[in-house]
Amino acid sequence: MALQDKIDQDIKSAMLAKDNARLRGLRAIKAAILLAKTEKGPAEALTEEAEIKVLQKLAKQRRESADIYQQQNRDDLYQIEMEELAVIESYLPKQLSQAEIEEEVRQIIAQTGASSPKDMGKVMAAANQRLAGKADGRTISQVAKALLQ
């Protein structure tokens, strides 16, 4: 089942259950998918990779907004962002743990022959390709920097 069809069904379920927090998150996902489809062109469908990238972008936006709201002591807005983030993350593939990311990056470093921070570009290119959708780019970068030091 395509992600958009699943989202439509889940929106109906959330409406019937009167679950406003879930409904907000689902509507944000639907809007982002529709926007991505119109950018690609009306005849082309989004690939699964493109859908995951859209979801990752939404999750990143929610995390950044939540951080800002928390710094400004706006717990009401922080809570809304965290509720939407939970809904968005439920549609993303299972995220790797810190230890799993480190293991993957170690393997990539060994395969690319990277030995210093100068090789960060090679490592990140391979890591982003291999770990797409499974780990946050910022986390991958931090792990790669630490291992290349």
N, C-alpha and C positions, 0 to 999 in steps of 0.2 A: 504494500500500500504506500502510495506517495505521501510525503510529509504533509503536503497541503491538505490532502483528504483526511489524514489523521487529525490535523489541527482543527479542521471544520467539524469533525465529529466530537472532538474534545470541547470545542466551544459550545456546542449544543448541550453536552452533558453538564458543563460548568454553569450554563444559563439555568438549566433545570434545577441544579443543586443550589443555585444562588450563591456560588462561590466567586465573589468579586475579585479576590486576589488572583486566583487562577485565571479568571476571565481576562483580567488586564494583561497578564503575561502572554496568554494565547493570542489575544488581539494584536499585541506588539509583534509576535512572531509572524502572524498572518500578514500584517502590513509590510514587514520587512521582506517577506518572500514575494509578495505581489510587486513591490518596488524593484526587487532584483529581477523578476521576470520581465517587467516592462523595460528595464535597462538593456536586457539581452535581446529583446525583440519579441513580438507577439507569437511568432511561430515556434520559437525555441523553448524547450522545457529546461528547467534547472536540473543539473546533475546532482547526485547525492553529495559529492564533494562541495559543490557550490552552496547547497543547503546547509551543510555543516559550517562552512565559512560564515554564512549569514548568521547562524545561531551563535557562533563564537564571537562575532562582532557585537551582537546584542548583549551577550554575557559580559563582555569586556566593558561595554558602556555602562551596564548596571553596576559592575564592581567599582568602576571609577567614580560614578555618581554617589554610590553608597559611601565610599571613602571620604569624599568631599562633605557629604551631609554629616557624617560622623565627626569630622574635624570641626564642623560648625555647630555641633551639639543640636542637630535637627533630627532627633530620634524618630519623629513621625515620618519624615521623608525617607530616612534611612531604612525603616521597617518596610516601606512600600517597595523600595528598590530590591531589598533582600528577598521579599516574597516573589517578585517578578523573576529575579535571578534563579530562584529555586525551580520555578516552572520552566524556564529556558534550559537550565542544566539537565532537567529530566529528559529532554529530547536529544541531548548531546551523547556521543559515545562515552563509555566509562573512561574517566580520566586516570592516567597513570599516577602512581605514588611517587614521591621524591626519590626513593631508592630505585624504582623501576626506571625513572628518567635518567638517573645517574648511570645505571648499567647500560642503557641504550646509548647514551652520549659517549661512554667509555669505548663501546664497540665502534662507534662512528669515528672517534679519534684514532683508534687503532687502524681502521680501514683506510682512512684518508691520509694517515701518516703525519697528522698534525702534531706539532711539538711545542709551539709557543703561541702567545696571544695573536701573533701576526696571522695565524692560520684560522682565526675565528670565522672568517667568511666561508671557508670551505666546510667547516664543521656545521655551521648554522644552516647552510644550504641543504646539506644531507639530512640534518636532524629535522628541519622543518618538513622535508619531504616524507621522511619515515614516520614521524610522530604527528603528522597532520591530524587534527581533531582529537588526539589523545592527550595532548599536553599544551599548556599555555606557552606562547612564544617567549614571554618574559622569563618564565621559570627555566625553559630550555637554555636561554641566553645566560642566566645566572649560573647554572650548573656548568655550562661549557666554559665560562670565564674562570670559574673556580678550578676546574680540572686542567685548564691550559696554563695556569699560573705556575 
